[in-house]
């Protein structure tokens, strides 16, 4: 049996703006994983099993090179998209298709099944792409896994930046700028996947960052799951009406994140903390003009407690629930801070930055 894994992620800064080209964000991969195991089927029927995504398995048969699902109520959209595009790529490499069983297991949910907001759809996409490539003995690099995963994920989600895909593939701390989605959509109609993954993608930038010594990332969970896709849809609908303010938000977010990247390059924790607070303010204003709730009361409490201990804090990701992040240093009393979080219904998550080792 072959097993591949992909880590979850957290956004540190640049949310919402990262949906647009030339607007960077900073993300980090965390040591909570989705694992996908694959083994050749002992029959003509393959299966996909996941305790997290469904109480039941779905079943499929092979008809030529096509997978045919015989379960109409299908909760495995990201997995199936990853299989579809990865197998399409493998077929272009003259690989013979086989029937197999997939087993999916996830650390990215709480004990009672609530999502932490660590990018489970991205992580399961990446782990599935890697497992299929491994199963068919197709050599793969970070770049190939990223591009196949981004195509698969975008085909299902229809929005998003694929920054969470990059974090799950490359690991560690990274600065990210999204690709030109209109370009990719056009390419998919006229070129093979092999051609597309070997092209330079307009706008795409992935830069690994080294955190300053003494910088500590803290994560607090609001215990309220949020829907990223729904929030992105709501803000997308407002773009035209808010054109001037939206463009100013993009400009300010870009400046903030570029300054934060400088903080990493100069090992300047104070500069990073300052820009975390700037980014929080930008997101608060963005929420106000879009009439959406990004910083719900429990996340505001998480932030105010962290700030009282000298940490720089903000929401992570789309907001409206999920997690908040804190950039702390050696002067921060982590134990006392976490104790106050717990008293206010905020669960500290003792996750750490995960470094991925993959052939480049």
Backbone torsions as a table, in degrees:
resi	resn	phi	psi	omega
1	UNK	NA	134.8	177.8
2	UNK	-98.4	134.8	176.2
3	UNK	-128.1	129.9	173.4
4	UNK	-123.1	150.3	179.9
5	UNK	-131.4	159.7	175.3
6	UNK	-141.9	138.1	-177.7
7	UNK	-82.1	159.6	169.7
8	UNK	-77.5	177.7	-175.9
9	UNK	-140.7	163.6	168.3
10	UNK	-134.8	138.9	170.2
11	UNK	-78.8	134.6	176.6
12	UNK	-97.5	-39.6	-179.9
13	UNK	-164.4	156.8	174.6
14	UNK	95.8	11.1	179.9
15	UNK	-57.7	153.1	-179.0
16	UNK	68.5	-53.1	178.3
17	UNK	-60.8	-31.7	-176.6
18	UNK	-63.0	-15.2	176.8
19	UNK	-65.8	-22.4	-178.8
20	UNK	-99.1	153.8	177.3
21	UNK	-66.9	152.1	177.5
22	UNK	65.4	18.4	176.8
23	UNK	-120.3	100.7	-174.2
24	UNK	-75.7	159.2	171.4
25	UNK	-135.0	162.8	173.9
26	UNK	-118.6	131.3	179.5
27	UNK	-129.3	167.0	175.4
28	UNK	-141.3	140.8	174.0
29	UNK	-88.6	140.2	-179.2
30	UNK	-118.1	158.2	-171.0
31	UNK	-83.1	48.7	169.2
32	UNK	-123.4	135.7	-164.0
33	UNK	-128.9	156.3	159.5
34	UNK	-108.5	131.5	180.0
35	UNK	-114.6	133.7	176.6
36	UNK	-120.2	121.3	177.3
37	UNK	-108.1	145.2	-177.4
38	UNK	-137.0	138.0	177.4
39	UNK	-145.2	147.6	-179.8
40	UNK	-63.0	134.1	-179.1
41	UNK	-68.2	147.3	178.2
42	UNK	-89.6	1.0	179.3
43	UNK	-137.6	-169.5	177.8
44	UNK	-86.4	0.8	-179.8
45	UNK	-113.5	129.6	175.5
46	UNK	-99.1	168.1	-179.8
47	UNK	-147.2	159.6	174.9
48	UNK	-128.9	121.8	-176.4
49	UNK	-116.1	136.6	173.6
50	UNK	-154.4	121.9	175.8
51	UNK	-66.4	-34.2	-174.7
52	UNK	-75.9	-38.4	-170.4
53	UNK	-91.9	-17.8	-179.1
54	UNK	-168.6	149.6	174.4
55	UNK	-73.4	-23.1	-177.3
56	UNK	-114.6	161.6	173.5
57	UNK	-93.2	157.4	170.2
58	UNK	-105.3	156.1	-175.9
59	UNK	-125.9	151.2	-177.9
60	UNK	-149.0	160.9	176.4
61	UNK	-126.5	160.3	178.3
62	UNK	-94.9	124.2	172.7
63	UNK	-121.6	98.9	-172.3
64	UNK	67.0	-123.4	178.2
65	UNK	-97.0	2.2	-174.2
66	UNK	-95.4	142.6	166.8
67	UNK	-89.0	131.7	178.1
68	UNK	-119.5	115.1	-177.9
69	UNK	-84.2	133.3	178.7
70	UNK	-107.7	22.2	176.1
71	UNK	-124.1	111.8	-173.8
72	UNK	-73.3	-27.9	178.2
73	UNK	-91.9	91.8	-167.1
74	UNK	-111.5	109.2	-179.5
75	UNK	-91.3	10.6	-170.2
76	UNK	-110.2	38.6	-170.1
77	UNK	-58.0	-44.0	-177.1
78	UNK	-68.7	-38.8	178.0
79	UNK	-63.0	-45.4	-177.5
80	UNK	-66.9	-38.2	176.8
81	UNK	-64.4	-42.0	178.8
82	UNK	-62.5	-42.5	177.7
83	UNK	-63.0	-46.0	-175.6
84	UNK	-59.7	-51.3	-176.9
85	UNK	-72.1	-36.2	-179.5
86	UNK	-69.1	-40.8	176.8
87	UNK	-66.3	-36.2	176.5
88	UNK	-59.4	-42.9	177.3
89	UNK	-64.0	-43.3	-179.2
90	UNK	-63.7	-39.1	177.8
91	UNK	-61.0	-37.8	177.1
92	UNK	-65.1	-20.9	176.3
93	UNK	-93.3	13.6	178.2
94	UNK	64.4	33.5	177.0
95	UNK	-86.7	136.9	176.9
96	UNK	-79.9	129.4	-177.5
97	UNK	-75.1	144.7	178.1
98	UNK	-128.6	174.4	176.6
99	UNK	-106.5	137.3	-173.9
100	UNK	-148.4	168.1	174.5
101	UNK	-111.6	137.1	176.9
102	UNK	-113.0	139.8	176.8
103	UNK	-126.4	123.4	-175.7
104	UNK	-113.6	130.8	177.0
105	UNK	-136.4	141.0	-171.0
106	UNK	-131.8	139.4	169.8
107	UNK	-97.8	-0.4	-166.2
108	UNK	-87.4	10.6	176.4
109	UNK	-122.2	159.5	175.1
110	UNK	-74.5	173.3	-177.8
111	UNK	-59.9	-30.0	-179.5
112	UNK	-96.3	15.1	172.0
113	UNK	90.2	4.0	179.0
114	UNK	-82.5	142.3	-179.0
115	UNK	-78.9	137.3	175.8
116	UNK	-76.4	-21.3	-174.2
117	UNK	90.3	35.7	-176.5
118	UNK	-100.6	14.8	176.9
119	UNK	78.9	48.9	-176.3
120	UNK	-64.4	-35.8	-179.2
121	UNK	-66.6	-36.9	177.2
122	UNK	-68.5	-46.1	-177.2
123	UNK	-63.0	-41.1	-179.4
124	UNK	-69.6	-32.2	176.2
125	UNK	-64.2	-48.7	-178.7
126	UNK	-62.8	-46.7	-178.4
127	UNK	-64.1	-35.7	178.3
128	UNK	-68.7	-45.2	177.9
129	UNK	-57.2	-47.3	-179.2
130	UNK	-62.8	-42.0	-177.5
131	UNK	-66.3	-39.3	179.8
132	UNK	-67.0	-45.9	178.0
133	UNK	-59.0	-43.5	179.5
134	UNK	-63.3	-44.6	-178.6
135	UNK	-57.5	-41.5	-178.7
136	UNK	-89.5	6.8	178.6
137	UNK	57.2	37.5	176.6
138	UNK	-94.5	120.4	-179.8
139	UNK	-58.8	142.0	179.4
140	UNK	-142.3	150.2	177.1
141	UNK	-116.2	170.5	173.4
142	UNK	-54.2	-44.6	-176.0
143	UNK	-63.2	-43.6	179.2
144	UNK	-63.7	-45.5	-179.9
145	UNK	-62.6	-42.7	178.4
146	UNK	-59.2	-48.8	-173.1
147	UNK	-68.1	-43.4	177.0
148	UNK	-64.1	-39.0	-180.0
149	UNK	-68.6	-40.7	-179.9
150	UNK	-64.1	-42.7	177.5
151	UNK	-62.0	-46.3	-178.8
152	UNK	-62.1	-48.3	-176.1
153	UNK	-64.8	-44.0	-178.0
154	UNK	-66.7	-31.5	179.3
155	UNK	-64.1	-28.0	179.1
156	UNK	-91.2	-49.3	-170.8
157	UNK	-76.6	-38.9	178.8
158	UNK	76.3	-6.3	173.1
159	UNK	-148.2	-174.1	-178.4
160	UNK	99.2	166.3	-175.5
161	UNK	-103.2	-16.0	-171.5
162	UNK	69.4	16.8	173.1
163	UNK	-63.2	-37.0	178.3
164	UNK	-66.6	-32.5	174.0
165	UNK	-62.0	-46.0	-179.1
166	UNK	-60.2	-42.8	179.9
167	UNK	-63.6	-41.1	-179.7
168	UNK	-68.6	-28.9	-179.9
169	UNK	-83.0	-49.2	-169.8
170	UNK	-92.2	-25.7	178.2
171	UNK	71.3	179.6	177.6
172	UNK	64.5	-155.7	174.4
173	UNK	-94.0	137.7	177.1
174	UNK	-150.6	150.9	170.6
175	UNK	-98.2	140.9	-171.1
176	UNK	-141.4	138.5	169.8
177	UNK	-129.0	137.2	-173.8
178	UNK	-77.2	166.2	-179.0
179	UNK	-91.5	170.9	177.7
180	UNK	-78.4	106.3	-174.4
181	UNK	-70.6	-33.8	177.4
182	UNK	-63.9	-39.4	176.5
183	UNK	-61.1	-47.4	-177.9
184	UNK	-63.2	-43.3	179.3
185	UNK	-58.3	-42.4	179.1
186	UNK	-66.2	-43.0	-179.2
187	UNK	-61.4	-38.6	-177.2
188	UNK	-66.2	-20.1	179.3
189	UNK	-86.6	-13.3	-171.2
190	UNK	-131.1	-8.9	-175.8
191	UNK	-131.4	162.1	175.5
192	UNK	-75.6	160.0	175.7
193	UNK	-62.3	-37.0	179.7
194	UNK	-59.3	-41.0	178.0
195	UNK	-67.2	-43.1	-174.8
196	UNK	-66.4	-43.6	-177.3
197	UNK	-71.2	-18.4	178.0
198	UNK	-92.1	-2.9	177.4
199	UNK	-87.2	156.6	167.6
200	UNK	-76.3	128.8	-178.6
201	UNK	-89.2	119.5	-178.5
202	UNK	-56.1	128.6	175.7
203	UNK	90.8	-22.5	-173.9
204	UNK	-70.3	127.0	174.5
205	UNK	-138.1	128.2	176.4
206	UNK	-130.3	115.6	-175.7
207	UNK	-125.9	119.4	177.3
208	UNK	-74.3	139.1	-177.2
209	UNK	-116.8	148.4	175.0
210	UNK	-107.5	119.5	-178.4
211	UNK	-72.3	148.1	177.1
212	UNK	-63.0	147.5	174.1
213	UNK	-63.4	138.4	179.2
214	UNK	90.7	-8.1	176.8
215	UNK	-83.0	135.9	-175.7
216	UNK	-127.0	128.7	176.5
217	UNK	-94.6	124.2	175.0
218	UNK	-112.9	145.5	-177.6
219	UNK	-128.8	129.3	175.3
220	UNK	-121.4	137.4	-178.0
221	UNK	-106.0	127.6	-178.1
222	UNK	-73.2	-13.1	-175.8
223	UNK	67.2	17.0	173.5
224	UNK	-122.9	113.0	178.3
225	UNK	-67.7	151.2	179.7
226	UNK	-126.7	159.8	178.1
227	UNK	-108.7	103.9	179.9
228	UNK	-62.5	-47.4	-176.1
229	UNK	-59.1	-41.4	-178.7
230	UNK	-65.3	-43.0	179.9
231	UNK	-66.2	-39.1	177.6
232	UNK	-64.7	-40.7	177.5
233	UNK	-59.6	-42.5	-178.8
234	UNK	-63.7	-42.9	-179.0
235	UNK	-72.8	-34.9	176.6
236	UNK	-59.8	-37.3	-178.3
237	UNK	-67.0	-20.7	-176.5
238	UNK	-96.6	-3.9	-171.1
239	UNK	-57.1	-48.5	-175.0
240	UNK	-62.7	-44.2	-177.5
241	UNK	-67.6	-28.5	-175.8
242	UNK	-105.8	25.2	-167.4
243	UNK	-49.0	-51.7	-178.1
244	UNK	-62.8	-49.0	-179.5
245	UNK	-67.2	-35.6	179.4
246	UNK	-64.7	-44.1	179.0
247	UNK	-63.9	-36.0	177.4
248	UNK	-67.7	-39.0	176.1
249	UNK	-60.3	-45.0	179.6
250	UNK	-61.6	-43.9	-179.6
251	UNK	-61.6	-46.8	-177.3
252	UNK	-68.0	-38.8	179.2
253	UNK	-65.8	-42.2	178.8
254	UNK	-60.0	-46.2	179.3
255	UNK	-61.3	-43.4	-179.5
256	UNK	-61.0	-49.4	-176.3
257	UNK	-68.5	-38.7	176.6
258	UNK	-61.4	-38.9	175.6
259	UNK	-64.3	-37.2	179.1
260	UNK	-67.7	-39.3	176.4
261	UNK	-60.4	-40.1	175.2
262	UNK	-59.1	-39.0	176.8
263	UNK	-58.7	-40.5	176.0
264	UNK	-66.5	-44.6	-176.3
265	UNK	-65.9	-30.1	-179.0
266	UNK	-99.2	4.7	-177.2
267	UNK	52.9	44.8	-175.3
268	UNK	-109.4	94.5	-177.7
269	UNK	-64.1	-39.1	-178.9
270	UNK	-61.7	-38.7	177.9
271	UNK	-66.3	-41.0	177.5
272	UNK	-62.1	-44.7	-179.6
273	UNK	-63.7	-41.0	178.3
274	UNK	-59.8	-43.8	-177.8
275	UNK	-72.6	-27.8	172.6
276	UNK	-59.7	-43.9	-179.9
277	UNK	-68.9	-37.2	176.2
278	UNK	-62.1	-44.9	-178.0
279	UNK	-65.2	-36.8	175.6
280	UNK	-58.4	-46.7	179.9
281	UNK	-61.1	-40.4	178.3
282	UNK	-62.7	-42.4	179.8
283	UNK	-68.3	-36.0	176.8
284	UNK	-62.2	-43.5	178.9
285	UNK	-67.7	-40.3	178.5
286	UNK	-59.9	-42.3	178.1
287	UNK	-63.3	-40.4	-178.3
288	UNK	-63.7	-47.3	-176.5
289	UNK	-72.6	-22.7	177.7
290	UNK	-94.2	-4.9	-179.1
291	UNK	55.0	47.3	174.6
292	UNK	-124.1	159.5	179.3
293	UNK	-100.6	105.2	174.5
294	UNK	-95.0	-51.1	-177.2
295	UNK	-100.0	86.1	178.9
296	UNK	-68.7	162.4	-174.8
297	UNK	-51.6	-40.3	-178.2
298	UNK	-68.2	-34.4	176.0
299	UNK	-71.4	-35.5	174.9
300	UNK	-61.9	-38.8	178.2
301	UNK	-66.4	-43.6	177.2
302	UNK	-54.7	-45.2	-177.6
303	UNK	-68.2	-45.5	-176.9
304	UNK	-64.7	-36.8	176.8
305	UNK	-64.6	-46.2	180.0
306	UNK	-61.2	-42.4	-180.0
307	UNK	-64.6	-32.6	179.9
308	UNK	-67.4	-19.4	176.5
309	UNK	-101.1	9.8	177.1
310	UNK	87.7	5.8	176.3
311	UNK	-84.1	153.5	174.6
312	UNK	-101.7	121.3	-168.9
313	UNK	-132.1	156.6	177.3
314	UNK	-163.3	172.5	171.2
315	UNK	-69.0	162.0	177.5
316	UNK	-124.2	129.2	179.4
317	UNK	80.3	-149.5	-175.0
318	UNK	-68.7	-20.7	-178.4
319	UNK	78.8	-160.4	-176.2
320	UNK	66.6	17.9	-177.1
321	UNK	145.0	-156.6	-179.5
322	UNK	60.1	-131.2	-167.5
323	UNK	-113.1	158.1	165.3
324	UNK	-117.0	153.2	-179.6
325	UNK	-121.3	152.8	179.8
326	UNK	-131.2	131.1	169.0
327	UNK	-97.0	113.2	-178.1
328	UNK	-116.0	171.0	176.3
329	UNK	-136.7	-168.9	-174.4
330	UNK	-63.2	-22.2	-178.3
331	UNK	-81.6	-10.2	-176.0
332	UNK	-79.6	128.7	176.1
333	UNK	-83.7	88.8	-173.1
334	UNK	-62.1	-44.4	-176.8
335	UNK	-62.2	-44.7	-179.6
336	UNK	-66.9	-39.5	178.1
337	UNK	-60.8	-48.6	-178.6
338	UNK	-65.0	-33.0	177.7
339	UNK	-63.7	-42.6	177.3
340	UNK	-67.1	-36.6	174.5
341	UNK	-56.6	-50.0	-176.4
342	UNK	-62.0	-35.6	178.0
343	UNK	-65.2	-19.8	-177.8
344	UNK	-111.1	21.8	174.5
345	UNK	76.5	18.8	179.9
346	UNK	-107.5	126.9	-176.3
347	UNK	-96.0	115.8	174.3
348	UNK	-66.1	136.5	177.1
349	UNK	-110.1	115.7	-175.1
350	UNK	-86.8	60.7	178.7
351	UNK	-99.2	157.4	-178.6
352	UNK	-126.7	162.3	178.9
353	UNK	-67.2	133.7	-179.5
354	UNK	-109.8	126.4	176.5
355	UNK	-95.2	129.8	179.9
356	UNK	-96.9	135.8	175.7
357	UNK	-113.2	108.9	-179.9
358	UNK	-142.2	150.5	176.3
359	UNK	-62.1	135.3	-179.0
360	UNK	-83.5	NA	NA
